[in-house]
C-alpha cells in the first residue's frame, strides 16, 4: 500500500525527529510503531497521514495519493464535540465532505454498530465512559470506510480493563474487515498482542531498529500463549539494545 524510502524529518528549531526511515506498509497489515517517548512515532504517523511533509526522502502510494476519506486518524484523546451526540460526532467527516443524506446516516449507523455503540447514538460525550468515547472516535475514523487507519496511542489514557477490551475489539474488527492499521504505542505488551508486525524505533532521531513479524496464533488465549511470551521477550531485548545504542 505504502512505501517509505529514506524518510527524515527535521523541524525548524533544528530537532531531527526521524532519520532514514525505510519500510513498507502492506494492505491488510496491522503494523505497530513501538518505541520510547520522543522517538518520532507520532511524527511518522503524521507523515503517513499527509499532515506534515518529510524533510527528505519519499512516501509513495501504490495506487497514487489517497483521496479524501481514504485515511482515518484516531488520536490519543477522543477529541469529540461535547455538545453533539455520538451520531453527530461520527457524521462529522461525512458532513465536511457534503454528505448528510440518508446514505450518510446509514454509514454512521454502520460505524456505530462496528464498535458496539448502536444503542448510544443519541448520547453526548459527557454521558459516556472514557472507553465509550474512544469507541466513538474510532467509529468516526471508520465511517468513511478508509483504506488506512492510523492510530496514535488511542488507549494510553484508559484503565487496564477497558484497554484490554478495546484491544480485543480492535483486533477482531481488523481481522474481520482486513483493514490496514498503523498503531503507535509505547507498550511492548500492546504491540505484541495487536500487531502482525512490529517496527521497533530507536531514541531520537528515530530510526527503525528492528522489523519483527509476529507468529502468535489468534485465539482466546492469545495473551497467555507461549509464542506471545516469546515475542514480548524478543521485543524487550531489541528495545533494550536500541536504547543502549
Secondary structure as UniProt FT lines:
FT   STRAND          2..10
FT   TURN            12..13
FT   STRAND          16..25
FT   TURN            27..28
FT   STRAND          30..34
FT   TURN            37..38
FT   HELIX           41..49
FT   STRAND          56..61
FT   TURN            62..63
FT   TURN            68..69
FT   STRAND          71..74
FT   TURN            82..83
FT   HELIX           86..96
FT   TURN            97..98
FT   HELIX           102..114
FT   TURN            115..116
FT   HELIX           118..120
FT   TURN            121..122
FT   HELIX           125..127
FT   HELIX           130..142
FT   TURN            143..144
FT   STRAND          148..152
FT   TURN            154..157
FT   HELIX           160..177
FT   STRAND          180..185
FT   HELIX           188..194
FT   STRAND          197..201
FT   STRAND          208..213
FT   TURN            220..221
FT   HELIX           222..224
FT   HELIX           226..244
//
